[in-house]
Each structure stands twice: as structure tokens, then as C-alpha cells.
Amino acid sequence: METPGERGDRARQLAWLPILFITEQEELFATYGREERIDEAYHDVVLTSLWVYLLHTSDELVRDRFGAGTANQVREIQRGIFNAEEPGSGDAILVALDLVERALGVDIHSDPDRTIRFKMPDELAVALALLLGLPDSPDYRSRRAKPSDYAVHRMPGVDWRLARVLGKGRQALTEALEPVLGRLAHVPKLVLVQ
């Protein structure tokens, strides 16, 4: 991937930061799935899930530091970058990001019988949404998932394993990007004069 952009184009820089980080760390991230002994049939969905969840995490960090307008601009730039690399892939990533956002918006606090109170971990909610919602997943459902779908996976426990992989990836990305974003937040936006 080529990283074009003008000096001072903060949104473009912010768009490329997670892409370059994830690309650079992709082999490390692949080891997370192997460490969790996730079946090879899930290899593609693990990598796709990491990409999508880490782009979402980066989006949250940008939104917190620079505001919703910049975060939306960054997301559109990323969509363009991915579509330029492989037509349609940027649009597919936006659909997957929507799965993540909807999963994080679900507020599950009890079992179906309402007898046990709990808070579902964010990464588990995301893992379930991506396992059932990504077309390259062995557990993909082409229709809206029903509660009974959540218990049926080709590999028992894959939801929790993927959740742990996502948590490790989120921690690595956050530790790498927060200091950089903190410095960028204090650099005035450069205006290019022609």
C-alpha cells in the first residue's frame, strides 16, 4: 500500500496510522489465534476480526482526541484506501464496523430467564457478532442472528477464544497509538500555502 498525503493532512495521517501498525504487526496478531488454539477453519475470520476491531478501536481513540468530525473523515479515507487496494473491501469493512458498533450497543445484563445478572464483556459481544456476521466465518448466518445461534459454533468455545484475541490486539494497538495520538493532538494543524 502506498501512503500518499500532504504534510499537515492530519486526517490522512490518522487514517494511515492503524493501517500501518496492523500491517506491521499482522504476524504477531496471527500468533494470538494460534496461542488460543483456534481451529484453522477460523484463520481468515480471526484476522478479519482483528483488522475490524482494531480499526474500530483506533476510531474510538481518534474520536476521543480529535472529535467525531475528524473520526468520520478518517473512516472515509480508510474506506477509500481499502477500496483502492481491493475494490469493495473498504465497503465490506464499513459493514463489519457496523457489526462491531451494534454489538457494543447491545446491553445484555441477564440470562434469558432473567435469573443471573451479568455484564457481557465487550470483546465477547464483538466476537459473537463477527463470528455470526462475517461471510468468511464458518459460523456465518445470512439472516439476523437469533439467541439460539449464539450457542452453536463449529468449534465450541471459539467465541471466548476470539474475544481473548481481540482483547490482546486492542491492548497492543492502544499502547502503540495513544502516545502518538497524544503528541498529534498538541501539534497545530498545518495549513499549506500555495
C-alpha positions as CSV (number, residue, x, y, z in Angstrom):
1,M,0.0,0.0,0.0
2,E,1.2,3.4,-0.8
3,T,0.9,6.2,1.8
4,P,0.2,9.3,-0.1
5,G,-0.7,12.6,1.6
6,E,0.3,16.1,2.1
7,R,2.2,17.3,5.1
8,G,-0.3,18.6,7.5
9,D,-3.1,16.4,6.3
10,R,-3.9,15.2,9.8
11,A,-7.0,13.1,8.8
12,R,-4.9,11.2,6.2
13,Q,-2.1,10.7,8.8
14,L,-4.6,9.4,11.3
15,A,-6.2,7.1,8.7
16,W,-2.9,5.5,7.9
17,L,-1.6,5.1,11.5
18,P,-3.7,2.0,12.4
19,I,-3.4,0.5,8.9
20,L,0.4,0.7,9.0
21,F,0.5,-0.6,12.6
22,I,-1.8,-3.6,11.9
23,T,0.1,-4.4,8.7
24,E,3.4,-4.3,10.6
25,Q,2.1,-6.5,13.4
26,E,-0.1,-8.9,11.4
27,E,2.2,-11.9,12.1
28,L,2.2,-11.2,15.8
29,F,-1.6,-11.0,15.7
30,A,-1.8,-14.3,13.8
31,T,0.1,-15.9,16.7
32,Y,-2.7,-14.8,19.1
33,G,-5.1,-17.1,17.3
34,R,-2.6,-20.0,17.4
35,E,-1.9,-19.4,21.1
36,E,-5.7,-19.7,21.7
37,R,-5.7,-22.9,19.6
38,I,-8.4,-21.6,17.3
39,D,-9.1,-24.1,14.5
40,E,-7.5,-23.4,11.1
41,A,-11.0,-23.1,9.6
42,Y,-11.3,-19.8,11.5
43,H,-7.9,-18.4,10.4
44,D,-9.4,-15.8,8.0
45,V,-12.2,-14.7,10.4
46,V,-9.6,-14.2,13.2
47,L,-7.5,-11.9,11.0
48,T,-10.5,-10.1,9.6
49,S,-12.0,-9.7,13.1
50,L,-8.7,-8.3,14.4
51,W,-8.5,-5.8,11.5
52,V,-12.1,-4.6,12.0
53,Y,-11.9,-4.4,15.8
54,L,-8.6,-2.6,15.8
55,L,-9.9,-0.1,13.2
56,H,-12.8,0.4,15.5
57,T,-10.5,0.9,18.5
58,S,-8.5,3.4,16.5
59,D,-11.6,5.2,15.5
60,E,-12.6,5.5,19.2
61,L,-9.2,6.9,20.1
62,V,-9.3,9.4,17.3
63,R,-12.9,10.4,18.2
64,D,-11.8,10.9,21.9
65,R,-8.8,13.1,20.9
66,F,-10.0,14.9,17.8
67,G,-13.8,14.7,17.7
68,A,-16.5,13.0,15.7
69,G,-15.9,15.1,12.6
70,T,-12.3,14.0,12.3
71,A,-13.1,10.4,13.1
72,N,-15.7,10.3,10.4
73,Q,-13.3,11.9,7.9
74,V,-10.6,9.3,8.9
75,R,-13.1,6.4,8.4
76,E,-14.0,7.7,4.9
77,I,-10.3,8.0,4.0
78,Q,-9.7,4.4,5.2
79,R,-12.6,3.2,3.1
80,G,-11.0,4.8,0.1
81,I,-7.6,3.3,0.9
82,F,-9.0,-0.2,1.2
83,N,-11.2,0.2,-1.9
84,A,-8.2,1.3,-3.9
85,E,-6.2,-1.7,-2.8
86,E,-9.1,-4.2,-3.5
87,P,-12.4,-2.9,-4.9
88,G,-15.2,-3.4,-2.5
89,S,-13.0,-4.2,0.5
90,G,-13.4,-0.7,2.1
91,D,-17.2,-1.0,1.8
92,A,-17.1,-4.5,3.4
93,I,-15.0,-3.1,6.3
94,L,-17.6,-0.5,6.9
95,V,-20.3,-3.2,7.1
96,A,-18.2,-5.1,9.5
97,L,-17.5,-2.0,11.6
98,D,-21.3,-1.6,11.8
99,L,-21.5,-5.2,13.2
100,V,-18.9,-4.1,15.9
101,E,-20.8,-1.0,16.8
102,R,-24.1,-2.8,17.1
103,A,-22.6,-5.5,19.2
104,L,-21.1,-2.9,21.6
105,G,-24.5,-1.2,21.7
106,V,-26.3,-4.3,22.9
107,D,-26.8,-4.1,26.7
108,I,-27.1,-7.7,27.9
109,H,-27.3,-7.9,31.7
110,S,-29.1,-11.2,32.4
111,D,-29.7,-14.7,31.0
112,P,-32.9,-15.4,29.0
113,D,-34.7,-16.4,32.2
114,R,-33.5,-13.2,33.9
115,T,-32.2,-15.2,36.9
116,I,-28.5,-14.4,36.6
117,R,-27.2,-10.8,36.4
118,F,-24.0,-10.2,34.4
119,K,-22.3,-7.8,32.1
120,M,-21.2,-9.4,28.8
121,P,-17.5,-8.4,28.1
122,D,-17.3,-6.1,25.1
123,E,-14.8,-8.3,23.3
124,L,-17.2,-11.3,23.7
125,A,-20.1,-9.4,22.2
126,V,-17.9,-8.3,19.3
127,A,-16.6,-11.9,18.8
128,L,-20.1,-13.3,18.7
129,A,-21.2,-10.6,16.2
130,L,-18.3,-11.1,13.9
131,L,-18.4,-15.0,14.1
132,L,-22.1,-14.9,13.0
133,G,-21.9,-11.8,10.8
134,L,-18.7,-12.1,8.7
135,P,-19.3,-14.0,5.5
136,D,-15.8,-15.7,5.7
137,S,-16.7,-17.2,9.1
138,P,-17.6,-20.9,9.4
139,D,-20.4,-19.8,11.7
140,Y,-21.8,-17.2,9.4
141,R,-25.6,-16.6,9.4
142,S,-27.0,-14.9,6.3
143,R,-30.0,-13.7,8.4
144,R,-30.2,-11.8,11.6
145,A,-28.8,-14.0,14.4
146,K,-31.3,-15.5,16.9
147,P,-30.3,-16.2,20.6
148,S,-30.1,-19.9,19.8
149,D,-27.4,-19.2,17.2
150,Y,-25.0,-17.9,19.9
151,A,-24.6,-21.3,21.4
152,V,-23.9,-23.2,18.2
153,H,-20.4,-22.9,16.7
154,R,-18.4,-25.4,14.6
155,M,-15.7,-25.1,17.3
156,P,-17.0,-25.0,20.9
157,G,-15.5,-22.1,22.8
158,V,-14.3,-20.2,19.7
159,D,-16.3,-17.1,20.8
160,W,-14.3,-16.8,24.1
161,R,-11.0,-17.6,22.3
162,L,-11.7,-14.9,19.7
163,A,-12.7,-12.5,22.4
164,R,-9.3,-13.0,24.1
165,V,-7.5,-12.5,20.8
166,L,-9.4,-9.2,20.2
167,G,-8.6,-8.1,23.8
168,K,-4.8,-8.7,23.2
169,G,-5.0,-6.9,19.9
170,R,-6.8,-3.9,21.4
171,Q,-4.2,-3.6,24.2
172,A,-1.3,-3.7,21.7
173,L,-2.9,-1.1,19.4
174,T,-3.9,1.2,22.3
175,E,-0.4,1.0,23.8
176,A,1.2,1.9,20.5
177,L,-1.2,4.6,19.3
178,E,-2.2,6.5,22.4
179,P,1.2,8.2,22.8
180,V,1.4,9.1,19.1
181,L,-2.2,10.5,19.1
182,G,-1.4,12.4,22.3
183,R,1.5,14.1,20.5
184,L,-0.5,14.8,17.4
185,A,-3.3,16.4,19.4
186,H,-0.9,19.1,20.6
187,V,0.6,19.8,17.1
188,P,-1.2,22.6,15.4
189,K,-2.8,21.6,12.1
190,L,-0.5,22.8,9.3
191,V,-2.0,24.9,6.5
192,L,-0.3,24.6,3.2
193,V,0.1,27.9,1.4
194,Q,0.5,27.8,-2.4
